[in-house]
Amino acid sequence: MSLPPKLPLDRAEARAILWSNLAVPGIGSWKAGWRVSGALQMCIAVCGLLVSAVWFIWFVVEWKRAGKLPMLVIYDNDGALPPGYLKYLLIGLAGLGLFGLAMAWAFLTSLLICEEAKRHERR
């Protein structure tokens, strides 16, 4: 089964794709016909969200266990990280990094799509 040919977009459609990509990384790229790029952007964004969810669950469980927010536990410990905290802080940063990577890639792809639409309108 072959995909339909990618139609040239006008500027309004390209802007809509830009906003779609900023809302959910990869959706706009997929709609514009950039299937592989869009699928990878969506996968990276979902992985980032799942990894961030692991950190969030740890945060809530630790809050319940300690009876106070984890940052207050660190503060009360004179700024030193209690055992096990570093691993989950790095997990949280990795989740943010993955989602940020997907957002940046989707934004750059959107800029390329907008530039392509602008070139097509000049013809």
N, C-alpha and C positions, 0 to 999 in steps of 0.2 A: 504494500500500500504506500503510495507516495503522497507527500504533503502538497497542498496547493501552493502555487508559486507565491512568493512574497510580493505583495502589491506595494507600490510606492505610497508613502504616507504624506499627508499634508501637515502643515505646522500645528494645526489644532489637535490632530490625532497624536502627533509626536509629543505635544505638551501633556495630553491626557496619559500617554504612556509614561512620561516622566513622573507625574503625580502617582500613577499606579505603582511604579517601582519604589517610590518613596514610602508608600503606604505598606506594601508587602513586597519585599525584594524578589524580583524574578517574574512577577505577574505581568508587568508591562513588557518586559523583554519577550516573554512567551507570546503575548498578544501581537507583538510586532513581527513575529516570525523568527526570532532568535531563540529557537527551541532549546538547544543544548545549553547556551548561556543562561537562559531563564530557569531551566530545570536545576542547574548547578547552584544558581543564586538562591533558589527556593530551598534546596537541600541544606546548604550552608546556614541559611537563616534559621531553619527548623532545628538543626543541630545546635546552634547557638542558644536558641530558646530552651531546648531540652537541658543543656548543660547548665544554663542559668536557673532552671527550675530545680535542679539538684541542689544548687547553692541555696536557693530560697527555702527549700524544705529543711536543709541543715540549719539555716538561720532561725526558722520558727521553732524547730525542735530544741536547739540550743537555748533560745530565749525562754522556752517553757522549763527546760531543765535547770537553768541558772536562776530563773526568776527575774532576770533583767536582760536588757538588750545586750547582744554580744559586744558592741563597742563600749558599753559601760563596764563590762567584765574586763576588757583590755585596759580601760582607763583606771579601774580599781587595782589593776595588776601593775601599776606604774608604767604603762605603755608596752609592757612585754606581752607577747602573744602566748596564751595558754597552749598546752600540747594539743595538736590536732587542728588548730585554727588555721595555720598557714596553708595546709592542703586545701581547705574549703575556700579560703580567700583566693587562692590561685585558680580553683575551679570556677569561681564567680567571674574572675577577670578573663578566663579563657572563653566563657560564654559570651561576655560582652565583646571580646575581640572577634569571635566568629560572626556574631550578628553585625558588628561594625564592618567587617570585611565584606559581608554580603551586601550591606547598604552601600558601601563605597563602590563595589563592582556594579551594582544595579544603577547607581547614579552615573557612573562613567559610561555604561552601556546606553543609558537614556540620552546622555549628551551626544553620543555618536549617532543615535537614531534621530535626534533633533537636527544635527548637522546634515545628515543624509536627506531629511525632509526639506531643509532649506536649499540644498543643492538641487533637489528635484524640482522645486518651485521655480527656480531661476531658468529652467529649461523651457 
